[in-house]
Amino acid sequence: MKKFLLLFFGILIIISCSKKSFEKEVKNGKIYLMNNIENNIKTKKFKVIKKLKLKKRMIHYYLHDTGNNKLAFVNYYKNNRYLSIYDSELNLINHYQIQKGKGPGELHRWLPGMNINDKYLYFLDNRKNSVEIFDFKMNYIDSILFNSSDFRLNYGDTHIYKNNGNYIVGCVASKTKNLFSVKVNDKGKMINYIKGFKKQKDLPFNLKNLSIISMDTEGFIYAAMIGLNNKYQIRKYNKNMELVWINNIDDGYQKILSPEVHFFPNNTFELDGGRACSNLIIRNSKIYVLRGVGGLNKWSWENNSKKRSKIKISGINNGFVDVFNKDSGKFMYRIIGDFLSTLNDYKLYKIKDYYYFVSPYNSKSSNSNQIIMAKIE
């Protein structure tokens, strides 16, 4: 019996040793990466530099971004929407009221996303299926209408990036093509797209195509696939929207931070469970992925209506940021944020050496509706 146990544990050691922390394999012409980091995670810690708590204005869930060394975000104040712009030290530059409407320079009630660069702010408008462009004083510059037969701005937290006169937009939906991100020219015509996953027959939309995209200065596109069940996956695409690699990460939290479809008697559905990531950004040579925040959604059917509750993420004490090399896809280190509650929502942004965590308004959380500026200890 003793010999058997020694042999058994010896085999386990051999198996664990044979599982490399980083693996690369080519299958059917595709590059697959595997970061096995569950038992081998180098960690660092965030140190809070400054907090900005908003008392009268309510920060939007995902309408914020950084550019030109500024942080901009949409907020609500006295039944109106505003764009607030702060410098990198979280000093207010100005508040600008957003004009409602469907004409040029006006924005509809639902905005699927926004991004900013060094010159302009870009707002995605669902009603017009367009991007509305402004300068940093919210002076209207231009509108670009997208062809609705090509794709629609149907998802929240959609991103848009300008590159070489064209625009990269994602995540988007289409009734005619299987896609999740598109390239359009300055006239709004779709000129290329990233092909999506095969749709499940029992779902009204392609859950697998749900993603959060980002782009680097060279035009490479990175997509965190948040609709995949029990997976933590990042995909990289080149300027021609061709797949560069698929990066699967095993950190032990894939099953916890995973969506599950919850169907209701009224033939609608919502997503239970957690998110593979809150967002990702690319800075210089690194990919930054915010993970372990936002709680776990738990939907129920009570009194003929849907009810949502949020529960803590089991086994995770605080949110964290995973850092990868953007070229190789190799995991580098994890940055722990003791101030990142797993129940609160956050979005991550970065200006130079500082990290900004935007927590949108939540009536049930006293720690929400604030911006936290931090750096690595």
C-alpha positions as semicolon CSV with decimal commas, in nm:
position;residue;x (nm);y (nm);z (nm)
1;M;0,000;0,000;0,000
2;K;0,284;0,236;0,089
3;K;0,456;0,167;-0,244
4;F;0,129;0,229;-0,427
5;L;0,081;0,568;-0,259
6;L;0,439;0,671;-0,336
7;L;0,387;0,570;-0,698
8;F;0,055;0,759;-0,712
9;F;0,201;1,083;-0,574
10;G;0,504;1,042;-0,799
11;I;0,275;1,031;-1,104
12;L;0,090;1,343;-0,982
13;I;0,420;1,530;-0,948
14;I;0,525;1,427;-1,298
15;I;0,191;1,540;-1,444
16;S;0,202;1,875;-1,263
17;C;0,559;1,935;-1,370
18;S;0,478;1,851;-1,733
19;K;0,209;2,123;-1,737
20;K;0,406;2,429;-1,842
21;S;0,306;2,776;-1,728
22;F;0,302;2,896;-2,090
23;E;0,239;2,683;-2,395
24;K;0,208;2,756;-2,767
25;E;0,055;2,522;-3,023
26;V;-0,044;2,548;-3,389
27;K;-0,365;2,370;-3,492
28;N;-0,518;2,394;-3,839
29;G;-0,314;2,704;-3,909
30;K;-0,425;2,880;-3,588
31;I;-0,197;2,972;-3,298
32;Y;-0,327;2,864;-2,958
33;L;-0,167;2,997;-2,640
34;M;-0,220;2,856;-2,293
35;N;-0,129;3,041;-1,975
36;N;-0,147;2,790;-1,686
37;I;-0,112;3,039;-1,401
38;E;-0,339;2,908;-1,123
39;N;-0,049;2,790;-0,908
40;N;0,215;3,027;-1,044
41;I;0,095;3,388;-1,020
42;K;0,345;3,666;-0,960
43;T;0,157;3,944;-0,778
44;K;0,198;4,314;-0,715
45;K;-0,024;4,559;-0,525
46;F;-0,196;4,886;-0,602
47;K;-0,152;5,188;-0,376
48;V;-0,433;5,445;-0,369
49;I;-0,313;5,795;-0,458
50;K;-0,640;5,985;-0,467
51;K;-1,016;5,932;-0,456
52;L;-1,279;6,149;-0,619
53;K;-1,627;6,088;-0,476
54;L;-1,916;6,247;-0,664
55;K;-2,203;6,354;-0,440
56;K;-2,456;6,515;-0,674
57;R;-2,370;6,362;-1,011
58;M;-2,427;5,996;-1,098
59;I;-2,152;5,829;-1,304
60;H;-2,268;5,623;-1,601
61;Y;-2,194;5,250;-1,604
62;Y;-1,959;5,238;-1,905
63;L;-1,951;5,578;-2,080
64;H;-1,598;5,688;-1,990
65;D;-1,248;5,683;-2,136
66;T;-0,904;5,848;-2,124
67;G;-0,721;6,040;-2,396
68;N;-0,492;6,340;-2,432
69;N;-0,396;6,289;-2,065
70;K;-0,757;6,348;-1,963
71;L;-1,034;6,138;-1,811
72;A;-1,387;6,194;-1,945
73;F;-1,712;6,036;-1,829
74;V;-2,087;6,079;-1,872
75;N;-2,294;6,153;-1,563
76;Y;-2,647;6,255;-1,467
77;Y;-2,732;6,574;-1,282
78;K;-3,078;6,729;-1,233
79;N;-3,239;6,515;-1,505
80;N;-2,974;6,610;-1,761
81;R;-2,670;6,431;-1,899
82;Y;-2,326;6,584;-1,882
83;L;-1,979;6,502;-2,001
84;S;-1,727;6,578;-1,726
85;I;-1,358;6,612;-1,810
86;Y;-1,080;6,589;-1,553
87;D;-0,704;6,613;-1,584
88;S;-0,470;6,331;-1,485
89;E;-0,461;6,458;-1,123
90;L;-0,845;6,437;-1,104
91;N;-0,885;6,813;-1,111
92;L;-1,202;6,924;-1,286
93;I;-1,159;7,089;-1,625
94;N;-1,529;7,140;-1,700
95;H;-1,879;6,992;-1,722
96;Y;-2,055;7,003;-2,060
97;Q;-2,426;6,936;-2,102
98;I;-2,512;6,674;-2,363
99;Q;-2,782;6,782;-2,605
100;K;-3,070;6,537;-2,642
101;G;-3,226;6,457;-2,977
102;K;-3,180;6,286;-3,312
103;G;-3,024;6,566;-3,514
104;P;-2,655;6,640;-3,586
105;G;-2,468;6,702;-3,261
106;E;-2,754;6,560;-3,055
107;L;-2,745;6,228;-2,876
108;H;-3,022;5,976;-2,819
109;R;-3,118;5,839;-2,478
110;W;-2,924;5,513;-2,521
111;L;-2,556;5,540;-2,609
112;P;-2,390;5,198;-2,655
113;G;-2,041;5,335;-2,604
114;M;-1,783;5,612;-2,624
115;N;-1,410;5,651;-2,677
116;I;-1,171;5,943;-2,696
117;N;-0,832;6,002;-2,856
118;D;-0,593;6,297;-2,850
119;K;-0,827;6,518;-3,057
120;Y;-1,188;6,406;-3,043
121;L;-1,464;6,233;-2,847
122;Y;-1,667;5,963;-3,021
123;F;-2,019;5,873;-2,904
124;L;-2,204;5,574;-3,047
125;D;-2,575;5,644;-3,094
126;N;-2,810;5,344;-3,107
127;R;-3,111;5,524;-3,256
128;K;-2,917;5,674;-3,547
129;N;-2,680;5,375;-3,570
130;S;-2,402;5,630;-3,595
131;V;-2,094;5,778;-3,436
132;E;-2,120;6,142;-3,329
133;I;-1,788;6,327;-3,310
134;F;-1,709;6,623;-3,081
135;D;-1,405;6,818;-2,965
136;F;-1,305;6,841;-2,599
137;K;-1,546;7,130;-2,542
138;M;-1,835;6,925;-2,681
139;N;-1,849;7,132;-2,999
140;Y;-2,004;6,919;-3,271
141;I;-1,761;6,809;-3,545
142;D;-1,924;6,541;-3,760
143;S;-2,157;6,239;-3,781
144;I;-2,095;5,907;-3,953
145;L;-2,403;5,694;-4,022
146;F;-2,356;5,316;-4,036
147;N;-2,554;5,095;-4,273
148;S;-2,806;4,913;-4,053
149;S;-2,821;4,622;-4,298
150;D;-2,451;4,558;-4,227
151;F;-2,460;4,583;-3,848
152;R;-2,634;4,744;-3,554
153;L;-2,512;4,899;-3,229
154;N;-2,716;4,662;-3,014
155;Y;-2,482;4,607;-2,719
156;G;-2,375;4,826;-2,431
157;D;-2,004;4,884;-2,363
158;T;-1,926;4,900;-2,735
159;H;-1,596;5,062;-2,836
160;I;-1,483;5,261;-3,138
161;Y;-1,124;5,335;-3,243
162;K;-0,991;5,540;-3,534
163;N;-0,701;5,395;-3,732
164;N;-0,561;5,517;-4,065
165;G;-0,881;5,698;-4,157
166;N;-1,104;5,401;-4,078
167;Y;-1,295;5,302;-3,765
168;I;-1,294;4,977;-3,567
169;V;-1,624;4,914;-3,385
170;G;-1,717;4,628;-3,153
171;C;-1,899;4,445;-3,013
172;V;-2,177;4,478;-3,273
173;A;-2,458;4,258;-3,409
174;S;-2,572;4,174;-3,761
175;K;-2,873;3,995;-3,910
176;T;-2,692;3,922;-4,236
177;K;-2,341;3,824;-4,125
178;N;-2,184;3,631;-3,840
179;L;-1,953;3,892;-3,686
180;F;-1,872;4,076;-3,366
181;S;-1,641;4,359;-3,472
182;V;-1,626;4,564;-3,791
183;K;-1,407;4,806;-3,982
184;V;-1,586;5,098;-4,151
185;N;-1,455;5,385;-4,363
186;D;-1,519;5,755;-4,303
187;K;-1,844;5,726;-4,500
188;G;-1,980;5,458;-4,267
189;K;-1,943;5,173;-4,518
190;M;-1,835;4,839;-4,371
191;I;-1,514;4,727;-4,543
192;N;-1,415;4,432;-4,324
193;Y;-1,522;4,238;-4,014
194;I;-1,411;3,977;-3,761
195;K;-1,595;3,653;-3,814
196;G;-1,793;3,530;-3,514
197;F;-1,864;3,193;-3,355
198;K;-2,123;2,945;-3,472
199;K;-2,455;3,033;-3,312
200;Q;-2,631;2,801;-3,066
201;K;-2,976;2,708;-3,197
202;D;-3,154;2,754;-2,863
203;L;-3,044;3,117;-2,814
204;P;-3,206;3,425;-2,969
205;F;-2,866;3,585;-3,027
206;N;-2,508;3,466;-3,048
207;L;-2,391;3,470;-2,687
208;K;-2,045;3,348;-2,786
209;N;-1,981;3,665;-2,984
210;L;-2,014;3,888;-2,678
211;S;-1,679;4,059;-2,634
212;I;-1,500;4,369;-2,514
213;I;-1,248;4,503;-2,764
214;S;-0,949;4,732;-2,747
215;M;-0,688;4,843;-2,999
216;D;-0,320;4,935;-2,977
217;T;-0,143;5,219;-3,159
218;E;-0,033;4,983;-3,439
219;G;-0,389;4,883;-3,524
220;F;-0,394;4,537;-3,367
221;I;-0,729;4,445;-3,212
222;Y;-0,768;4,258;-2,882
223;A;-1,096;4,097;-2,778
224;A;-1,184;3,955;-2,436
225;M;-1,452;3,695;-2,510
226;I;-1,698;3,745;-2,225
227;G;-1,975;3,526;-2,369
228;L;-1,785;3,196;-2,356
229;N;-1,889;2,952;-2,086
230;N;-1,617;2,855;-1,834
231;K;-1,340;3,027;-2,030
232;Y;-1,099;3,315;-1,977
233;Q;-0,995;3,395;-2,333
234;I;-0,832;3,684;-2,518
235;R;-0,803;3,696;-2,897
236;K;-0,568;3,909;-3,105
237;Y;-0,635;4,021;-3,464
238;N;-0,415;4,209;-3,711
239;K;-0,499;4,523;-3,912
240;N;-0,678;4,310;-4,170
241;M;-0,893;4,160;-3,893
242;E;-0,722;3,823;-3,936
243;L;-0,667;3,608;-3,626
244;V;-0,315;3,628;-3,479
245;W;-0,363;3,408;-3,172
246;I;-0,614;3,267;-2,925
247;N;-0,502;3,297;-2,564
248;N;-0,672;3,073;-2,306
249;I;-0,587;3,145;-1,943
250;D;-0,631;2,903;-1,654
251;D;-0,627;3,096;-1,325
252;G;-0,875;2,873;-1,143
253;Y;-1,162;3,124;-1,173
254;Q;-1,296;3,035;-1,519
255;K;-1,604;2,854;-1,387
256;I;-1,686;3,122;-1,128
257;L;-1,644;3,418;-1,365
258;S;-1,863;3,272;-1,638
259;P;-2,208;3,358;-1,780
260;E;-2,513;3,130;-1,775
261;V;-2,831;3,198;-1,972
262;H;-3,144;3,226;-1,758
263;F;-3,472;3,189;-1,952
264;F;-3,802;3,326;-1,822
265;P;-4,170;3,234;-1,874
266;N;-4,224;3,548;-2,088
267;N;-3,976;3,415;-2,349
268;T;-3,699;3,656;-2,251
269;F;-3,362;3,582;-2,097
270;E;-3,084;3,737;-1,889
271;L;-2,734;3,630;-1,791
272;D;-2,664;3,475;-1,453
273;G;-2,313;3,435;-1,314
274;G;-1,999;3,646;-1,343
275;R;-1,793;3,817;-1,609
276;A;-1,467;3,695;-1,753
277;C;-1,351;4,055;-1,732
278;S;-1,484;4,404;-1,674
279;N;-1,272;4,561;-1,947
280;L;-0,928;4,552;-2,103
281;I;-0,692;4,825;-2,223
282;I;-0,368;4,824;-2,419
283;R;-0,080;5,050;-2,320
284;N;0,264;5,031;-2,481
285;S;0,364;4,662;-2,484
286;K;0,107;4,535;-2,233
287;I;-0,253;4,412;-2,211
288;Y;-0,433;4,504;-1,886
289;V;-0,743;4,301;-1,792
290;L;-0,967;4,403;-1,500
291;R;-1,115;4,091;-1,341
292;G;-1,294;3,975;-1,026
293;V;-1,537;4,268;-0,987
294;G;-1,907;4,329;-1,052
295;G;-2,037;4,043;-0,838
296;L;-2,238;3,745;-0,960
297;N;-2,576;3,809;-1,119
298;K;-2,862;3,599;-0,989
299;W;-3,195;3,637;-1,170
300;S;-3,531;3,508;-1,051
301;W;-3,897;3,519;-1,158
302;E;-4,124;3,670;-0,894
303;N;-4,481;3,800;-0,929
304;N;-4,467;3,763;-1,307
305;S;-4,160;3,979;-1,343
306;K;-3,782;3,946;-1,349
307;K;-3,584;4,029;-1,039
308;R;-3,208;4,074;-1,026
309;S;-2,983;4,035;-0,726
310;K;-2,609;4,042;-0,693
311;I;-2,403;3,812;-0,472
312;K;-2,037;3,801;-0,375
313;I;-1,785;3,617;-0,589
314;S;-1,693;3,305;-0,396
315;G;-1,319;3,256;-0,344
316;I;-1,216;3,605;-0,458
317;N;-1,150;3,870;-0,194
318;N;-1,068;4,169;-0,413
319;G;-1,060;4,269;-0,776
320;F;-0,735;4,255;-0,969
321;V;-0,567;4,343;-1,298
322;D;-0,392;4,075;-1,503
323;V;-0,104;4,194;-1,721
324;F;0,007;4,019;-2,042
325;N;0,269;4,086;-2,307
326;K;0,066;4,204;-2,607
327;D;0,297;4,043;-2,863
328;S;0,354;3,697;-2,715
329;G;0,034;3,681;-2,507
330;K;0,235;3,554;-2,212
331;F;0,106;3,633;-1,861
332;M;0,342;3,866;-1,673
333;Y;0,191;3,947;-1,332
334;R;-0,128;4,024;-1,142
335;I;-0,190;4,355;-0,958
336;I;-0,416;4,322;-0,653
337;G;-0,640;4,609;-0,548
338;D;-0,749;4,582;-0,182
339;F;-0,992;4,869;-0,250
340;L;-1,164;4,686;-0,539
341;S;-1,480;4,535;-0,393
342;T;-1,592;4,222;-0,577
343;L;-1,953;4,344;-0,550
344;N;-1,893;4,685;-0,708
345;D;-1,864;4,758;-1,078
346;Y;-1,547;4,923;-1,207
347;K;-1,382;5,013;-1,536
348;L;-1,005;5,044;-1,571
349;Y;-0,816;5,326;-1,747
350;K;-0,452;5,433;-1,749
351;I;-0,260;5,757;-1,800
352;K;0,118;5,720;-1,794
353;D;0,204;5,538;-1,466
354;Y;-0,135;5,590;-1,303
355;Y;-0,439;5,365;-1,304
356;Y;-0,794;5,496;-1,277
357;F;-1,084;5,282;-1,157
358;V;-1,423;5,434;-1,238
359;S;-1,702;5,298;-1,020
360;P;-2,049;5,390;-1,156
361;Y;-2,340;5,498;-0,941
362;N;-2,508;5,223;-0,739
363;S;-2,778;5,320;-0,491
364;K;-2,701;5,009;-0,283
365;S;-2,328;5,079;-0,242
366;S;-2,172;5,367;-0,052
367;N;-1,838;5,292;-0,218
368;S;-1,971;5,347;-0,569
369;N;-1,993;5,668;-0,777
370;Q;-1,626;5,748;-0,742
371;I;-1,295;5,746;-0,927
372;I;-0,992;5,591;-0,763
373;M;-0,645;5,690;-0,879
374;A;-0,374;5,435;-0,799
375;K;-0,025;5,323;-0,885
376;I;0,177;5,007;-0,831
377;E;0,359;4,996;-0,496
